[in-house]
Each structure stands twice: as structure tokens, then as C-alpha cells.
């Protein structure tokens, strides 16, 4: 699936992933291929993006995520590589 993380300042990440773990407002959750469509708030915490054996980590300072048709769009207040 395609993952994109955007802040008001810049595009932080754009690439393919097999899994993305996000800090939801009420706790961590994961999105896999063919996940049901959803829009939800994000809290502060860590983001893990897996593509096969490759792992990428970010710290997130809240925002919103949209999951639709194997595309995950994260609109973050602040996000930086960890």
C-alpha cells in the first residue's frame, strides 16, 4: 500500500509499506493491505512503517489519518524521523 506523511511544512515520507503502526487517540493501531476505509485522530507517539524487512520510524505530534483503497495519508501537526 502507499503511505504518505505530510506536515504543514513539508512532505516527510512517501513510499510503499506492508504495515503501518500509528498512535491513535486511544492507543496504537496497525493498518495492513486492504484495510477498511477510515478517518481518525492521531495522538502523540511513534509511527512504525514496515516494507518487508525494512523498518522506518517517526515521532508524531498528533494529526489525522485517512485510509482508503490501499492508501494511507497522514496529516501530522509535527513529524520527524526517529
N, C-alpha and C positions, 0 to 999 in steps of 0.2 A: 504494500500500500504506500501511497505518497504521504509524506509528512512535511509540514511547513510550520515553522515557528517565527512569528513576526512580533516586533515591539514597535512602539511609536517612532523609534529612532532608526531601526534597520531590520532587515531580514536576518535572523540569527541562524536558522537551519532550513535546508531544503534537501530532501533526499528520500530514498526508499527505506522501508522498515518492515520487519515481520511482526514486531511488537513495540508498543509504546506504553510506558507506565507513567501515570500522571498523578499529581497531588490534588485530588478532588477536594471540594469544600468540606466533605465529611470523612475523608480518608483516601488512601491510594486506590487506584483502579487501573486496569490494563485494557488496551484496545488491540485486537488482533484483526487479521484479514476478514472481510465480510461481516464486520460488526454492525449491529443495528444502528440506524441513524440516531443521532442525539446531539443536543447542545446543553452544556452545563458549565457552571462556575468552577474555577480552579482556585486553590488556596496556595499558600507558600510551601515550598518543598522542592524535592528533586524530581527531575524528569530522566527516565532511562529509555533510550532508543536502541533497539536491537535489530540488526540486519544480519542474519546468520549468526556467526560467532563474534562479529564486531559489535561492541557496545559503545555508546556515546552518552555522556551525562551532562545535564544542565541544572542550574539552580533557577527556580521560578519564583516570582514575587506576586503571584495572583494573575487572574485573567479569565478567559473564556475559551472553551474548545468546541469545535464543530466536527462531528464525524458523519461523513456522507459518501457513499459509493467508493469505498476503499481510499478515502482521502481524509486526512486528519489535519485540521487547521487550528493552530493555537495562536490566539491573540493575547499576548502577555504584556503586563504592565512593565516588568523588567525580567530579563532572562540573560544568563551568562553561562559560558562553558564552565564545567566543574573540573 
